[in-house]
């Protein structure tokens, strides 16, 4: 598998369960070591780029990376500090974007999946990452909330960020991704510009 | 950066525990039950079996520590938050140190209530040399928690983590436990042998240095899947 993704692009990694999408996202996030080959960020590998590289990566994984015992505000404050940022400048705007200002001081364990998903997205974007990795970002979101997230991703790409999202939701990916990589059994079957009619193209390559 | 991130992780762990007291309560109940059951077996007609107290104290510390390790990392497993910690732009061993400090905090809190209980039920003069006892407990706790934190973090995504943790942890930490028991026994003699206790504290501290050095070195490669 070999592909490159640049500023302003939204690359959709599509494929059935077990295709290897999450592993690719994990490798790009520096959490999974490739068994062979390398992931390059510009001219450097993760080892060469040093710890600062991780400060330029935002990851929204299938598990949401939130502490259910803490409130929404405490979660965001903790992750802001973890990235060496001042929470006072960032947390309230992030809560507002997530539509959770009125639930800021409620513990996350009482949130619905959709609310947690929105909070987790803001957690992933809190430090203004240049590379945004999303694994099934639309899980648990209703159509309206999924549309809001899709618009957010378009704005981030327009702002010059690199967005890579792994999903098997073809309807949501259709019209959102600017490039599409279809993955099956750890192999990249195609890497082509995003276009409408994604489902038909996917069926032709993956077969179901 | 390193210390700031380590302290931040510690503060977060303490804040979560302060909200629920789940781990400290569970650990305390388990350790207290353990000591109570042993007291029925080893105290006959008001007289404890000689030297039983030191062994029982360290068994309770080891078992309750294992329980605390499991619960602490279960919290990080639930939302895969350990992966989010590993994404921090800081040296990854700082995350290890933060988690280690959190474990030491939980174990020391448990020991604060455990030691008087052992002293009372086994009529053990544990407080005859309080500074030496504190040094021994702290060194032993750090030694146990340093290895336990590494293994618990490494096993956090393994399905067999509850089985594997004690299998990996106890053989490696047995030297610390033995030194802890010997040091405590030296303090429980009718005339406490301070020189012997100090020697055992030195041995446990040496283990701590070796364990922590290896754990700091191994943490990042073991945590990268």
Interface residues (C-beta under 8 A of the other chain):
Chain A: X26 X29 X30 X31 X32 X33 X51 X52 X53 X54 X55 X57 X59 X61 X63 X64 X65 X66 X67 X68 X69 X70 X74 X78 X79 X81 X82 X83 X84 X107 X123
Chain B: X1 X4 X5 X8 X12 X15 X16 X19 X20 X75 X78 X79 X80 X81 X83 X84 X85 X86 X87 X88 X89 X90 X91 X224 X225
